[in-house]
């Protein structure tokens, strides 16, 4: 009885969330969004056949799959849902929230007929393969307790007329910034160290922390020098010790940190190069337009903010593994893009919508307990949440039919988009 009540509450919240996410869309599209988020959560899969099984309709599975596929191909569905997801997440983005932008991949090793397959670097196998690139933006704080998946896009440079990866990054940043404004601090790895990106962030007064390449030319009073040379000669101001986990083992890492003021060649804005020695042979170099003082607290805040980006890689792995993203089977490019946004919305439901509402805290704790793990629940609880949701919904046979009939009667108040 308890199990059924919890499953019913989960379904109700998914329908409500999908209703908020699809406001303004046609009735058929609103129903489809609810079915997809439910099916992805219930089966932990992006395959339309698995979503169809979760719905348990009284028609053949082939017909259900065909209907879902037709709706997935709806024009501009990915853009509409993505925009609403950003608007839903925006109130949770504060001035000091880190907006971590990460480039990843979806590798389709044996696929041949999928549209616009391109050569990508398989992050897990460390080799070239065929698939698609993904661009993810996740909100976080330095303590790692607040995770907000708010943007997910799949793209391919094999598409006719595709401009560049630079354009993809710039479009993603612009789309999020249009809604959240200048709140948040953009954090990027060396993939963001591009003049094209700096020339967008700086004039728009968007704050950033970007790891720079060693050959990045930076200007000081002595002229233009490679960043790595400036880092090697940078005075270290203090030392810190952190615990880093590698291959399941914890080890102490002794770091020394320093900073120096620099400018980009051809630009007038004063920037700060924060230097960290101890992670590897070469110094870690972080370029930022934040106001950094020559104090331990100020410099260490920059370092911790960048280190948080490494933890966000867990969020990307969570989405891939919990929803089996690399098992994606759609053949057309537009459907693949729409499915990527719906998966991001499913991750947002598990990470944010379910956990932050006071009335759902008890429900969230039930879900965590339902997640059966040999070694208990880890600090990174998204995996446990996803497992728990699937545990409650997997064996349910009633789908969403009755709840979807009531969806139009559920009021969508503006306050639902608030924290």
N, C-alpha and C positions, 0 to 999 in steps of 0.2 A: 504493500500500500504506500509506504514512504517512497519507494523507488518510483512508482507511477506518479505520485504527486510532484516529485522533483523533476521528472521528465516533462510533465505538463507545464510546470513553471518555466522550464528552459524553452519549450516551444513557444509559450506566450511571449517571452522576452525576445526571442528571435524574430517573431512576427512583428512585434512593436518596433524593434530596431530596424528591420528591413523597411517598414512603413515610413520611418523617419528618413531613411536613406534614399527612398525612391519617391519622395514627395514631388508631385507635379508630373510624374510619368503616367502613361496610360494604365488603366486597370490591369490589363494583361501583363504589362511589363512589371508592375508592382508585385503581382503574384509570382512572376518568374524570379524576381530578385529574392523574395522570401524563400522560395523553393530551393534555390541554389545555395543560399547561405545555410539553410537547414541541412541540405543533403551533404554539402562539403563537411560540415561539422559532424553529422551523424555517422558518416562513413569514413571520415578522414581521408577523402580522396577527391580529386578533381575530375575523375572520369564520369562522363554523363550517364553511363550505365549504372554506376554505383549510386549516383544521385537519384536516378530513377528508382532503384531498389529501395532507397530510404523513403521515397514518397509513397510507395505501396499502392499505386493507383489501380483501379479495377479495369484496366485496359492492358494490352500487351506491353511489355517492357520496350519493345521496338518502337511503338507509337509514342510512349513517354519520352524516350530518347530523342526521337525525331522532333517532337514539340519543343523540347529544351534546346535542341540545336538551332531550330528556327529562331527562337527568341534570343539566343546568344548572338545571332547574326544581326540583331536589330541595329540600325544605323546610329552611330554616336553613343551607344549604350555605355561604352567604357568611359567616355568623357563625362557623360552626365553623372554616373555613379561616382567617378573619381572626384568631381567637383563637390558633390554633396558630402562625401567622406571627409574632405579637407574642411568643409564648413562645420561639420559635426565635431571634428577634432580641434578646431581653431581655439575655442575657449580654454582648452587645456594647455595651450602653448603660452608660456609666460616669458618675461624678458630674458631670464637666464636659462630657458630650456635649450638643450642642445638639439639642433636639427641635423641629424647624421645622414649624409647622403652616401650610399654605397652602391657600387656597380658589381653585379654578379652575373651568373649565367644559368641557363636551363639547357642541359646537354641532352640531345636526342641521338644516342649513339647509333641506333639501327633504323631511324626514320629515313624515308626516302621521298614520300609523297607530300609531306607537310610543306605548306606554302612558305616561301622566302627563308628557307633554311640558310644559315650563314655559318662561317667558320668562327668558332669562339674558343677561348681558352678555358678548358674544364678545370675549375678551381679545386675539385677534389682529387682528380687524377693528375693534375699538373701537366697536362698535355693538350694539344689542339684537338678539337672535335667539331661536330656539327650541332647546331642548336640556335639559341636566341640569347640576347643580352637582356638583363633586367636592371632597372634602376629603382632603388627603394629609398624612401625617406622615412626615418623613424625619429620621433621625439623622445628625449631621455633626459635624465639629470645625472649629476656626477655620482650620486649614491646608488644609482641603478635600480631604484624602487619604482620609478615611473617610466613606463614604456608605452609609446603611442605610435603604432604603425599608421601612417596617414597618406602614404603615396606608394603606388606600385605600378610600374609600367614595363611591358615587354616590348622589345623592338629588335629590328634586324637591319643591318646595313646593306642587305641584299635587296631591299625594297626599292623599286624604281623611284628616283627622286629623293631618296633619303639624303639629308644634308650631311650630318656628321654627328659623332658622339658629343661634340661641343654643343651642338644645337639641342640635343636631348637633355643635357644637363641644364643648360640655360632655360629651356622651356619648363622643366620640372621646378627649378628654383623660382622662376617667375610665377608659375601657377600657384605655388604654395604661398609665396610672398604677397601675391595679390589679395589673399584672404587673411593671412596672419599679420600682414604689415611688416614692420621692422622688429617685431618681437622674435626672440630666439637668436641663437648663434649657430651659424652654419659650420659644420665640421666635415672635412673631407680628407681622404688619404691622398697619396701622390697623384692619383688620377685627376684631382682637382687643381693641380699645379699647372695651370694653363693661362697664358696672357688673356685669352679670350674670356675666361671665367673671371679673372681679376678685373678686367675692363667692364664687366657687368656688375659685379658686387660693389666695387668702390664708388662709382658714380651714384648708385642707388642707395648708398649708405647702409648696406647690409653687413652686419658684423660676421666675422669668420675666423676659423682656425683651420689652416690648411698645411698639411705636411709637404714640404718642398723637396724637390730632387736636389742631389748634390751639385749638379751643373747649373742650377738656377742662378742667373746673374743678379746680384743685388748691389745697390749703390750705397756707399758710405762716404765719409769725408775724404777717404783715400782713393775713391774711384769705384769702378764696378769690379766685383770679385765673385767667384763661384761661392755658393752658399756653404759648401763643405769646407772651404778654406776659412771662411768667416767663423764657422762653427768650431773648427779645430783650434783657432786662436782665441776663442771667446773665453773671458775670465769666468770661472765657475764660482758662484756666489754661496752655494750651500749644498748639502748632501741629504739624501733621503733613502730609506730602505723600504721596499715593498715586497709583497709575496705574489709571485706569478705562477700560474698553473700551466704546465706544459706536459702534454701526453699523459694527463691524469696525475702528474706529480707536482707537488708544490716546491718551489725553491725561492730562496731569498735573492733579491736583485738590489744591488747597491748602486744608486744613481747620484750623479752630480749635475746640477742645473745652473744655467746662466742665461744672459740675454744681451742683446745689443740692438740699437735703433738702426733701421735701414729704410731704404726706399726702393721701389721697383724702377728700373730704367724707364725714363719717359713719363713718369708720374710724380706728382708733388706730395701725395699723402705720406706722412710718416708712419711706418709700420714697426713692429717688433719681431725680431727673430729670437724665439725661445729655443735654447739648445739643451738637450738632455744626453748625457753620456752614461753608458752602462748597459743599454739594451742589446748592443751588438758592436761589431768592429767600428762602424761609422756612427757618428752622432745622429740622434733624432732631431730634426729641425722643423719647427712649427712656426709658420708665418701668420701673424694676426694683426688686425686693426683695432683690437681691444686696447683700452688704456692700461698698460702694464707698467707697474712701478718696480723699482729695484728692491723689492721686498720678497721675503720667503713666501708669504701668503699669496701675493699677487702672481708670482711666477708659478707656484705650485698649483694654483687654480687652473691655469692654462694647461699644465701637464696632465692633471686629473681629467680635465674636460676632453683632451684628446684620447687619453687611455680609455675613456668611456666608449669611444668609437669601436674599440676592439670588442667590447662586450656586446655591442649591437650586432656583431656578426652572429651571435647566438640567435638573435631574432630572425635573421635571414635563414639560418639553418632550421629554426623552428618551423617557419612557413614551408620550407622545402620538404622537411621530413614529416611533420604532423599531417600535412595535407597532400603528401606525395606529388609535389608540383612537377617533378621530372617525369611523372607517369602521364602527363597531359597528352591527350590523343586527338584533339581537334585538328583538322587538316587545313582550315583556312586561317589566314593571318589575323583578320579582324576578330574572329571568335577567340583566338588565343589571347589577344590583347584584352578582350572583355573578361575572359576567365581570370586573368592575372589580377585585375581590379577586384573581382568578386572574392578571390582568395585573400587579398589584402583586407577587404571588409570583414571576412570571417576571422582573420587574425585580430583585427581591431575589436570585434565583439568579445573574443576570449580575453584579450589583454586589458581592455579599457571599459567597454560598456558593461560587462558583467561585474567587474570588480569594484568600480568606483561609486556605484549607487548604494547608498546606505541600506536600502531595503533588500539589496541582493547580497549583502555580505554573508549572511547565513547560508544562502544558496551556494555562494562561492566556496565556503568552507566544506559544504557537503560534497561538492564536486572534487575538491582536493582530496578528501578522504576516499572518494570512490575510485580515484586513480590508484591502481594496485601496482606498487613498485617494490622491488626487492630491497632496495637501499633507502626507502623513504622518499620524501619529497625534497628535491634539491632547492637551492636558493632561487634558481631561475625557474619560476613556477608556471610559465606558459605551457611547457610540455605536459605538466600535471593537469592543468586546466583542460587542454585539448583532449588528453586521454580520458579525463573524467566526463567531459561532455559526450564523447563517443560512447563511453561505458553506459551512460544513462539513455542515450537515444538509439543505439545500434539495434537493440532487440525490439524497439517499438514498431508496431505495424500500422498505426493509425495515421501516420504522416501529418499533414498540415491542413487537410481539406476543411474540417470544421472551423479551425481557427482562421483560415483565410477568408471564410465566409463572413467572419466578424471583423476582418481587417479594416474595412471601410468605415466601421463604426468607432474605431479606436481614435480618439482625438490626438492630433499631432500639435502640441503646444510649442511655441518658440523656446520656452524654458528647457525643453528636453535637449537642446543643443548646448546647454550650459554645463558647468562642472557638476 
